[in-house]
Amino acid sequence: MNKYFVPNRIEFAITYLCNSQCRHCQRDDAEKARYPDHVDKKLAGEIVREVGKKHHPESVMTFGGEPLLYPDIVCAIHDEGRKSQIPVNS
């Protein structure tokens, strides 16, 4: 990190898995197979804590194929954001 790179939002693609078959999806099955099923919950929490402490971002965002296939991970990331005093945008 340097003075020219200051993150204002932490973003996590929770998973590339999805329960839909959208024609507009940019991820084919072969590409999805190259990645783990989901992000590591413990590592994501550590990232939120460390980035939050050092850079005071404005928000945390979760997205992906269908992030709510893993609601425990989504909730853990946003809970850690609140604990780290990252503002909640409504």
C-alpha positions as a printed NumPy array, in Angstrom:
array([[  0.   ,   0.   ,   0.   ],
       [  1.108,   3.52 ,  -0.657],
       [ -0.336,   7.007,  -0.466],
       [ -1.846,   6.642,  -3.943],
       [ -3.772,   3.48 ,  -3.148],
       [ -6.315,   3.945,  -0.397],
       [ -9.21 ,   1.463,  -0.491],
       [-12.574,   3.076,   0.149],
       [-14.547,  -0.183,  -0.082],
       [-13.784,  -3.819,   0.708],
       [-15.396,  -6.195,  -1.796],
       [-15.754,  -9.977,  -1.637],
       [-16.986, -12.276,  -4.399],
       [-18.328, -14.884,  -1.992],
       [-18.727, -17.593,  -4.641],
       [-18.985, -18.114,  -8.364],
       [-21.575, -20.837,  -7.78 ],
       [-25.152, -20.046,  -8.623],
       [-28.476, -21.839,  -8.72 ],
       [-29.553, -20.108, -11.951],
       [-28.664, -20.647, -15.588],
       [-28.716, -17.04 , -16.826],
       [-27.863, -16.618, -20.507],
       [-25.989, -13.41 , -19.762],
       [-23.688, -15.014, -17.155],
       [-20.024, -14.389, -17.918],
       [-18.812, -17.463, -15.99 ],
       [-18.962, -20.827, -17.688],
       [-18.699, -24.123, -15.794],
       [-15.031, -24.649, -16.707],
       [-14.095, -21.247, -15.33 ],
       [-16.144, -21.771, -12.153],
       [-14.328, -25.064, -11.552],
       [-10.985, -23.227, -11.312],
       [-12.026, -21.49 ,  -8.087],
       [-12.911, -22.791,  -4.618],
       [-16.622, -23.034,  -3.83 ],
       [-16.489, -19.981,  -1.562],
       [-14.166, -17.545,   0.175],
       [-12.624, -18.554,   3.479],
       [-14.74 , -17.033,   6.264],
       [-11.871, -16.692,   8.746],
       [ -9.515, -15.105,   6.207],
       [-12.228, -12.703,   5.019],
       [-12.798, -11.579,   8.618],
       [ -9.07 , -10.973,   9.095],
       [ -8.953,  -8.911,   5.897],
       [-11.888,  -6.765,   7.011],
       [-10.272,  -6.185,  10.423],
       [ -6.844,  -5.286,   9.047],
       [ -8.025,  -3.092,   6.17 ],
       [-10.601,  -1.467,   8.435],
       [ -7.982,  -0.671,  11.059],
       [ -5.42 ,   0.758,   8.63 ],
       [ -7.518,   2.452,   5.956],
       [-11.001,   3.174,   7.371],
       [-12.964,   2.225,   4.231],
       [-16.459,   3.586,   3.629],
       [-18.183,   0.236,   3.106],
       [-18.038,  -3.535,   2.729],
       [-19.7  ,  -5.216,  -0.258],
       [-20.479,  -8.886,  -0.856],
       [-21.472, -10.265,  -4.249],
       [-20.748, -13.212,  -6.488],
       [-22.626, -15.843,  -8.353],
       [-25.19 , -16.231,  -5.577],
       [-23.605, -15.103,  -2.305],
       [-26.58 , -16.193,  -0.222],
       [-25.738, -19.816,  -0.933],
       [-23.351, -19.121,   1.979],
       [-25.31 , -16.787,   4.303],
       [-23.033, -17.551,   7.267],
       [-20.032, -16.163,   5.364],
       [-21.926, -13.073,   4.165],
       [-23.155, -12.352,   7.699],
       [-19.704, -12.937,   9.229],
       [-18.081, -10.477,   6.809],
       [-20.657,  -7.757,   7.451],
       [-20.582,  -8.396,  11.216],
       [-16.819,  -7.912,  11.158],
       [-17.316,  -4.703,   9.193],
       [-19.651,  -3.366,  11.885],
       [-17.214,  -4.383,  14.626],
       [-14.479,  -2.552,  12.718],
       [-16.692,   0.553,  12.607],
       [-17.034,   0.522,   8.829],
       [-20.217,   2.49 ,   8.037],
       [-23.326,   0.584,   7.038],
       [-24.837,   2.02 ,   3.849],
       [-28.571,   1.705,   3.435]])
